[in-house]
Amino acid sequence: MTQDIVAGIIVGLLRDMEKSGEIDLPEPCGLETPLFGPEGLLDSMGLVSLVVGLEQALERDHTVTVSLADEHALSQRRSPYRTIGTLAEFAVQAAVAS
């Protein structure tokens, strides 16, 4: 599983959130698109929804079980939830470690 594959899953989840009226997704949407923080698309509940959806998609489609909202993620100096790219990279690292 690569960062590009995970980023594609994240973008798909964000597009679903846009369709339901939860967010306005900018175009183009890529690895540098901010997710959470001052410039981010998501509030805390939106981030939780995205993370849970990503965990479920990885398990369902790639048989990879990861926990992306654990103490390690929350205690990092630079949040893995900043951008699509940082979340995708964090998910790949978590998958390798599991």
Buried (B, 14 or more C-beta within 10 A) or exposed (E): BEBEBBBEBBBEBBEBBBEEEBBEBEEEBEBEBBBBEEEBBBEEEBBEBBBEBBBEBBEEEBEBEBEBBEEBBEEEEEBBBBBBBBBBBBBBBBBEEE
